[in-house]
Amino acid sequence: MSESPQKSFDLQYLKGIGPKRADILVRFDLSSLHQLLNYFPRRYIDRTTILPLNNLIEGQEVTVIGKVEAAGIKRGRRPSFFITISDGKGLLEAIWFNAVSYYKNVFKIGDWVSLSGKLTYYHGFQLNHPDYDKLGDDDFENMTNTGRIIPFYPLTDSLRKSGINSATFRKIFIQIFEKYQTLYPEYLPQTIIKAHNFPEINAAFREMHLPSSPVFLEKATNRFIYEEFFYLQLLFALQKKHMADKPVGINFSAPSPTLNKLFDALPFEMTGAQKKVVKEIRSDMRSISPMNRLLQGDVGSGKTLVAMMAALIAIDNGYQVALMAPTEILAEQHFSSIKKFLSPFGIEIILLKGGRTVKEKSLILEKIKKNQKALVIGTHALIQQKVEFPNLGLVIIDEQHRFGVLQRGSLISKGTEPDILVMTATPIPRTLAMMAYGSLDVSTINEMPANRLPIRTVWRFDNQAEKMYTFIRKQIEAGEQAYIVYPLVEESEKMDLKAATEAFQFLEKGPLQGVSMGLLHGRMKAVEKDTIMENFSNGKIKILVATTVIEVGVDVPNATIMVIEHAERFGLAQLHQLRGRVGRGAKQSYCILKTPYNVGEIARERIRTMTETTDGFVISEKDLEIRGWGDFFVKKQSGMPEFKLANPIRDRERLEEARRDAFMLVDDDPQLRKPENSGVRKKIAKEYKQRLALFKIS
């Protein structure tokens, strides 16, 4: 039909929708044609591969389809809701033990449903708490709106309660594709479409929502996976190209005598990796283009020393440096260790943190405003409006994934095109580095200092606690110190704090009686935290019982034992960060992962990984395998994209293709002015405005 979908489309006039359901979909940002077309199914069932109900085997993971023949509540000590389905060949029962009253209203006799789960056998085959989808109100065998491959859409409880399900969306898309032949203008260049054998955009959308065959569905899916990578990489390519083309950065070309003095005064030999990274940073800072570099290295690999050297280059050239850390503890740690190194050379180091009086804060702000050559260390307090940097030349952001994109941007904007060095102690595999830092140059410190012994990591169960405490006491008597860390989860913060406090009291009066101990948690006042950390650092406190506030930033070389209670509740990256708090000196250090005997298989896999390796990159890869890429970064904080279809780990090859194509396209047409790139240009301007702002593309 020739009718324009953009002008004539109105959701409420589609059959089976009406004003009421249309209003609900509007609330979920599903009103325009563009929004609906991009609301992709979460999974598909190919009816030709569905397992018949007369061919079931106990223990199988299955997806089955059947008609609800019976439904009801089973009374007893623990009420349950059941349905019995049939496909004409056999019967299967599904049971839910929780939310019985909810499920009672979900299923009706005569409904066709899809069920997925693990088969058990008890007086017949059963699925306990299966995933389910209702296939529609009509008799499934007569349904013409599903085709051979049935799409299932992401559904919230609110949508379900409003009577909107996957069948509703299938009806919507049947009507859309019947009414309009051309829904969307093609935007990918023809060279890319031909090179990858992608379907045309309208055909691709149709296959996603009304698949005609597994082969065509796969081609359409590949196109949209590629696109999700391609546009992100295109933004990275544009940012990198335009930063390189703007000669407005600072040229730190003057010699750096203080850096040379520090190098000569070091009481140890820098690793080869550290020296290589310092050279890379020095080369960047001498360039007229602003440095935009990521420094990644494992806990204890010496990133702070490298950052100090970068700071000295800027200061010796007459500029200020701002170092932003995610927590006050880490900011104070940096202040303390950097001051120890740099004070002998007359470098002004300023700490800006909370908990100051108005007068003290005012004096510090005045100091920052007047001192043209200083290193200013702080938390997000640095980005407050009152903080003025008259001469900011270098911004260093530590544990950068802890900050939001806009927070990082606020600090950078306090200078005029300052150089940027972001640091992370979470080693990032190459695949993910392409996703998170596609426009940054990456430096990696992959060597540990020569005097460090590998940390011995062991797994112990709760019933072995007595032996563990005996070992800790013995090490304390030998002059060493220990951490005992308890988990802290936002949802149960009060309970966790109570558990940590009670454990502290139990240890103090029981197995570790007579040993000087301190308790540290996030709800304490800054002054209390400072006092406890100071007493632990100078050895007055021998054992620090803490929640995960000490995950980063505590550097006490004499601390050789890290006990992690309920280790099964921590992610791999967290466990590795916590372990990195010990092993900072030349003595042998230990990490004890303590759990109940019965823990889940995923937790077991995490803990086994920790006992097998101390290599942060190996742990990082394993972490990605276990929990997928999506949770690796806090996406809202890091600016990471939320993909609908793409997975950087599974789709690594597609990511590399998209990156190569995007950078070649920008290299050939930096302003996207060529006719063949007009679609790409329009799509970026229309759909990526927010990310454009974050990427600072001019």
N, C-alpha and C positions, 0 to 999 in steps of 0.2 A: 504494500500500500504506500501511497505517496505522502500520507499524513505525517507531519513532523511530531515525533514523540516528545520532544522537549516542550512544545507549546501545548499539545493536547492531552498529555498524560495527567490523569487525576485518579489517585489510588482508590478513593471512596466509590467510584463508579464501576470498579471491577466486580464481577459476579462473586457473591459470597463474602465480600468485604464490608461495604457500607460505611456510613460516617463513624459509627462507634468503634469498629475495629481499625479504621483508618486513623482515628485520633490516637489509639494505643500505639500503632506503628510509628506515628509521628514522634511520640514521646521517646521512642527508641532510635530516633534518627533513621527511620526507614520509610521516608515519604517520597523522596525523589527517585526518578529512574536510575540515576547514577548510584545512589545509596543502595537500592535494591539489587542492582546488577552485581555490585561488589560485596553483597552479603552471601558469601560462598558457603555451600554445605560443609558440615564438619566431617561427614563421612558418607559413603555410598554402600549400598548392598546390591550386588549383582544377583538377580533372582535365579540365574542358572547355576550358581555355586552354593545356594542355600542348602544346608544339611536337612534331609528328610527326617521326620520324627521317628521313623522305624529303623534308623541307622545310627543310633546314639551309642557312645562308649563312655563309661565312667572316667572322670578326670579330664575329658576333652574341654578345650576352650571353644565354644560354639557360638554361631549366630543362627537363629532359627526364626521362621515366620509361621504364624498360625492364627486361627480364629478362636476367640475366647468362648469356651463352651460352658464354663462354670466359674463362679467367683464368690468369695465370702470370707468371713472371719472364723478362724479356728480358736475356740475358747480353750482355756487351760491356765496353767500357772503363768505362762507367758503368751498372751494373745498374738496371733499372727494373721496376716492377710494373704490369701492365695488366689491364683487364677489357674485354670487348666486350659491349655490350648490344644488345638488339633489342626493338622494339615491334611486330613483325610487318610493319612497313612499310619499315624500314631498319635499318642498323647504325651504331654509334658506338663509338669506342675512348676509354677514359679511361686516363691514365698518371700514375703517381706516381714521382718520381725519388729521393725521400728515404723513410726508414723502410720500406724494401721488405719486411723480415721482418714488420713490424707489419701492413701491408695484406694480406699473403699470408693472414693469419688472419682478416681482416675479411669478405672476400667469398667466397661459395660459388656454384658454378654452380646456377642455378635461383632464386637470390634476385631479388626485385624491388627496384630501387633508384631513387632520385631523384638526379640529378646537376645541379649548377649551375656555370656558368663561361663563359669566352670561347672560342668555337670557333676552332680553327686547322685547317689542311689540310696533311697530309703523308701521301701514299699513302692518302688517305681522311680523313674528318673526325675530329678529336681534341679532347679536353678535357684540358688539363694541370693536375694538382693541383686537380681540381674539389671544391667542397663536396659532401658526399654525405649521404644518409639512406637507411637500409635500411627498406623498407616493410613487412616482415614475412616470416615463414617460409613462409606459405602461398602458393599460386599467386595472384598479385595480381588476375588477372581474376576470380577466384572469391571474393575477399575481400568480406565483407559489413560488416566493422567499420570501414571508412574513410569511407563515404559519398562524396559527390561532391567535398567539400572535405577535404583531408587535412591534419591538424595535425601539426607537428613540434615536439618539446619540447627545451628546453635539456638537453644531455647532457654529463657529464664523462667523462673516460677511465675513471674508476673505475666509473661506471655501465655504460658500454659493455662493459668487461671482465667485469662481473658478469652479462652477458646481458640487461641492461635497456636497451631502446631506445624509440623513439617508438611502435612497435607495441605494446610492453608497456603504455605509458600509455593508448593507445587502448582496449586490452582492459579495463583497469581502469575507465575512464570508462563504457564500454558497460554493464558490470555494475552500476556505481553507479547510473546513471540508469535502468536496468531495475528495480532493486530498490527505489529510493526515489523517491517523487513529490515530496516536500517535503524539501529538504536543508537549507535555511537560512531563518531568519526575515527578513522584509523589514525594513530599517532606515532607508532613505531616506524622508523625509516624502513623502506622496502629492502634495503641491503641487509638489515638485521633479520627481518622476517624470512627472507630467502635463505640466508646463511644458516639459520637454525630450523628451517622448515616449520615455522609457526603457522597456525591457522589465522585467518583474518579475524579482526577483533570481534565482529558480530557473531561469527561462527563459533569463536572461542567462548563467548558468554553463553551462547545457547547450549554448548556441550557441557558447561559447568552446571547448568541448572536443569537441562533436559537431555541427559547423555544418550547418544545413539548407539555407542559401542565402547568397550573398554579402551580400544586403541585411540579413538578420537578424544575420549575424555582425558587420557594421559597426555596427548599433545596439547590440549587446552590448558591443563594443569601446569605443564612445563612452561608454557608461555607466561602464565601469571606468576609463577615462582621466579622466573627470570626477571620479569618486570619489577617485582618487589626489590630484588637485588640491584637491578640496573639503575633505577631512579635514585636510590641511596648513593650508589657509587658515582653517579653523574653529579650529585651535589658535592661529594668529596672532590671529584676531579675539577669542578668549577672553582671550588674554594681554593684548592691548591694552585690552580692556574692563575687566578686573579690575585692571590697573595704574592705569588712570584713576580707578577707583572707590576706590582705597586711598589716603587722604590721609596717607601716612606718610613722604613724601619730605622733602627738605631745601629750605627756602625761602631761597634766596640773595638776599635782598631788600635787604641793606645796599649802599650805594654802593661802587664799585670805583675808588678814586683811583689805584691803581697801574696799572690798565688804561688810564686816561686819560693818565697820564704816559708809558706805553709808546707809545701812539698818537701823542702829540705828539713823541716823540723819534725816531720811525722816520725813517731817511734816505731813504725812498722812499714813494710813494703806494700805499696798498693798492688792489687791484682792486675794482670794483663787486661782483663775486661774493663776494669775501672779506668785505666789509662786510655784505652781505646775510646771509651765513651766521653771522657774529658776532651779528647782531641776532636771528636765529632761536634760536641757542644761549642768548643772554642772556634771551630771553623764556621758554624752557624752564626755565632755572635759577631764574627768579623764581617759577615755578609750584610749588605744593605737591606735585604729582605728580612722581615721579622722571623725569628726562630719560632717554630711550632713543633716541639719535640716531646715525645713520650719516653720516659725513662722507666723501664721495668726491670725488676730484679727481685730475687727471693728475699724473704725476711733475713736480715743479718748480712746481706751481700755488700753493703757499703754505699747505698744510694745517697745517704745524707752527706757523706764526704764529697761525693761528686757534685751535689747541689751546692755545697759550701764553696767549692771551687768556681762554679758558674757565678755565684753571688759575688765572689771577689773580682771576677773579670768586670762585672757591671760597676761595682763600687770603685775600683781603681780607675774606671773611665768616667767617674764623677756622677754616678746615678744611684738612685735608691732601688732596693730590692724588697719585695713583699713575699713572704712565705706563709701560705694559708694551710692549716691543718684541720682535720675534721673534729677533733676533741681537744678540750683544754689540757688534758693529761699529755696528749701528743705534742701540743704546742709548747707546753712547759718543758717536756723532754728535749725537744729540739733546741729551745732557748738555752737550757742547761748545758747540753753537749756542745753546741756550736760556740757558746761563750767561752767554754774551756779551751777550745781550739783557737779562736780568733781574737780574744781579748788581748793576748800578748802583742798583737800587731796594731792595737789602737783602733780596731773597728767598732763603730757604734752599733750595738745590738739592742733593739727595743722590743719588749713583749707587751702586746695589747690583748687583754683578756677580761672576762667578767669578774665580778666580785670586788671591784675597786670602788673607792669613794669618788664622789663627783669631782673633788679637787684633784685626786690622783689621776683620774681619767683625763681631766682637762690638761694637766701637765704633760701627759703622754701624747695627747693629740697635738699639743703645741710643739713638742719635740719632733714629731713626725713631720709637721708642717715646715719647721725651720731647718731640720737636718737634711741637707741635700745628698749626703753620702751615708746611708745607713741601711742595715738589714732589719726589717720590721717583721716580727713573727706573731701570728695570732690565729684565731679561729675565724668563723664567718663574721666576727666583729669587725674585721678589716673592711668589709664591704658597706658598712654603715655610712650614711650620708655625711656625717660629721668628720669622718676620716679623710683628710686631704693629703694626697701625695703630689707635691709640686714637681717631682722629677723622677717619676717611676720608670725604670728602664727594664726590669726583669720581674716577671711573676712566676713564682714556683708554687705549684699546687700539689700537696701530698695526699696520698690515698684519694686521688681525684674522683673516683667513682662514688665517693660518699657525698659529693656536692652536686646540686642541680646544675643544669646547663646555664640557667640564668644567674645563679650565684657566681659561677666561674666568670661569666661575661661581665658581671658587675665589677669584679675586682680588676679585670683586664681593662675595662673602660676608664679606670682612674688614671691611666697613663695614655700617652699618645703612641699607639702601635708598639707597646713594649714587647720584648721577647718573652716567649712562654715555654716553660718547662713543666710538664705534668708528670707526676711519679705514681707508680703503683707497686705494691708488694704482692699483688695477686698476679702471678705470671699468666700471660694470656697466649694461648695457642695462636698460630699464625692466622688460622681461619677466622677466629673471633676478633683478632686485632684488625683484620680487614673490615669487619663490621663496625667496630666501635671507634676506631681511630684511622679511618681510611685516608684522611687528609694529613695525618701527622707523620713525621719521620720517627721511626722507632729505634731506640737504643736499648740494648739488653745487657745487663750484667749477669753472666751465667757462670761465674766462678765465686767460690766462697773464700774468705781470708784463710791463709795457710795454717794459722794456729788453731782453727776450729775443728773439734772432734765431732763426728756425726752424732746426733742425738739418738740415744737408745729408746725406742718406743715399744711399750708392752701393753697388752690388753689384760685387764684383771676384772674379775667378777666381784659383786658385792660381798660374797661370802669369803673373799680373800682380803677383806679390809684390814684385819688385825696385822697380818704380815706386812701389808703396805705401810701402816702407821709405824711399825717397828723400824722399817727401812728408812722412813722419813726422819724419825728421831735420831737414828744413827748418823745420817748425813748432816743433820743440824748440829749434832755434837761435834762433828768434824769441821765445823765452821762454815757450813754452806746454808743456803736459804731456799725456800720453796713457795710455790703458788698452789692454792687449791681453788679451782674455778667451778662455779655453779652456773647452769644455764639461766638465761633470762629471756623469756618470750613475752612479747607485748600483750598477748591475749590473757596471760596469767601472771602479769608482772607482780601483783601483790603477793600471790602464792609463792612465786619464785623467790622474792625477797625474804619472805617468811622462812622458806626452806633454807636459804643461805644463812640467815641470822640464827636459826635453830641449830644448824650444823656447826656454826662457829661456836656457839655456847656448849654444844656436846663435845667438840674437840678440845676446847679450852679446859673443860672440867673432867674430860675422860682420857682418851688415848694419847693426847698431846699435852696433857697437864704439865704446867711448869715451863713450857716453851712460850717465848714472847710472840704473841699473835696480833694481827690487825684485821679488821673487816672493812671492805671497800665496795660500795655499790653506787649506782647512778643517781640515787635520790639524796645522797649526802650533799651538804653545802660544799662549795668550792674550797673554803678554808679547811674544812675537815679532811677533804680528799688530799689537799696539799700536804697537810701535817702527816697523814698516814703514809703517803708516798715518800715523803722526805725521810721518815723514820725507817721505812723499808729499804730505801736506797742507801742510807748510812749504816744499816745493819742493826739498828735498835729493835726492829721487828724482824723476826726470823721466818715467820710464815704469814703470807698474805692470803686471806680467804676473800674471794672476790667474785662478783658477777662478771659478765663479759666486757665491762668497762675497760679492762686491761688488755683487750684483744690487740690493740695497737698502741705503740708509744711508750711502753715501759721497758727500759733498758738497764737491767741490774746484772752486771757480769757475774756477781757472786751467787745469783739464783740459778740453781742447777736442777731443780725438780719442778715439773709441771704436772699436777694431778687434775684431770678433767672429769668431774663427776657427771653422771648421766651423759656420757659421751655420745650415746645413741641419738641424743636430741640436737646434736650440732651437725652442720653441713661440713663437707670436706674442706672447703676453703677456710672456714672458721677454725676447724681443728688445726689446720696447718699454721694459720696465723697465731693461734694460742701457743702452739708448740714452739714457734719462733721467738717467744719471750725468754726461753732458756737457750743455753748453748751460745751465749754472747761472750763468754770468756774462754780461757784455755782448759778449764776442767771438764771432765766427762759429765754430760747432762742427761737427764732422763725425762721421758714423758709417759705418764701412766694414764691410760684410757680406761675408766672404770664404768661398768654397766651392770644392770641385772643380767641374770643368766639367759633369760628368754628375750631376745630382741629380734626385730624384723630382719628379713634377708638384705634389704637395701642398707640398713644400718650396719649389718655385719660386713657387707662389702666395703663400706666406707672405712670401717675400723681396720679391716684386713689391709686395705690400701695404705693406711697410715703406718701400720707396723712393717710394711714391706719396703717403703721408700721415703726419703726425705727430700726428693727432688720436686720442687714446686711446679715445674712444667709437666712432669708425669702426673702429679696429683691434679693439676688443672685439667688435663685431658680426660682423666678418669672421672672427675667431677662432671664434665660435660656429658660423658657417656651415661652416667647414672641419672642425672636430673635434667638433661637437655640444656640447650643454650639459653632458653627463655629466662631462667631464674639466675643465670650466671651474674648478670648485672641487675641492679634495681633499675628497671627501665625508665620509670618516671624521673628518677634522680639523674641517671647518666645520659639521658637523651637517646637511649637506644630505641630503635624502631620496634613497634609491635606488629610482627608479620601475621598475616592471615594464613598463608600457605607455606611460605618458605621456612626452611630450617637450615642454618649455616653448616651444621655438622653433617646432616644427611645429604644436603644438596651442595656439597663443597665444590664440585666441578662446575655446576651451574653458576655459583657465586664467582668463581674465577673467570668464567667466560664473560659474565656481565660486567665485572670490573675491567677486564681488558677492553671490551667494546666501549664502555663509558669513557675511559681515559683516552682511547684513540679518537673517539668522536669529538671530545673537547679539545684535544690537541690539534685536530684538523679544523674545528670551527668553534673557537673559544667563546663567541657571543651567540652561538646557535642561530646564525642569520641565514644560513643556506636554506633554500626552499625545501630540500628533503628532510630538514630538521625542524620545520615549522611546527609539526605536531608535538614533538618533544618539548619545544619551547612553550607552547600553549599549555600543555599538561603541567609542566613545572610551575608556571605562573598561576595556574588555577588551583592546583591540588597540593602544592608544597609550599605555600606562603609561609606557614609557621616555621617549617624547617629551614626555609631560605633565611629567615630572620636569625635563627639560631646559628646558621653557618656563616653569617656576616658576609654574604655575597653581594658585591656592589653591582 
